[in-house]
């Protein structure tokens, strides 16, 4: 019995000793200016993160994407049209200039007249674009419209090739078909053209070339078939979350 009491007393003294040491360590940390500064900075970062999250939940920071082949943005809840434009890029047979497709606005602003030399022979060029296909409302050589959209209640936008539906909890903005420059011309980027395309009024039957819009087909080989099918046109979808 005496041995058990001594064991309990020793354990209590050990616990008290650890508590006193822990208390001394806490007092030491609280008296360290660098430690206090680090804790304050960590707290400030946490508060800023919480404020940002609250703002996104309340208003949404918004996601921006381009819809190709349409004159306005889709009527999806929380989506507005920032501007409408002309689908543009380099001429199909030009080796240089940019390879990306741009949505140029209908009301461009000019640079100052003093900017660079107007007769500089070494420059890049940008052109409008034309459909190289006949489908629904568009015909071969129709000029291609575009619009830049703001999904106000979303935080991100994603284009998924070879899909017509969005992942779970993502919102469908539009579905379409993949398009790019013809395989034997100089390269362009891949874009997702709306499945119900429109054209720019007044451009029908005018063949001016420029950035050419060809639908894209899958080719088997390194691309597995199935699930893909050889020479099948490739779908696409634009989603927001």
Secondary structure as UniProt FT lines:
FT   HELIX           2..30
FT   HELIX           33..59
FT   STRAND          63..68
FT   TURN            77..78
FT   STRAND          79..89
FT   TURN            92..93
FT   STRAND          102..105
FT   TURN            113..114
FT   TURN            118..119
FT   STRAND          127..131
FT   TURN            136..137
FT   TURN            140..141
FT   STRAND          145..151
FT   TURN            152..153
FT   STRAND          157..161
FT   TURN            168..169
FT   STRAND          171..180
FT   TURN            183..184
FT   STRAND          191..194
FT   TURN            201..202
FT   TURN            204..205
FT   STRAND          211..215
FT   TURN            225..227
FT   TURN            230..231
FT   STRAND          235..240
//
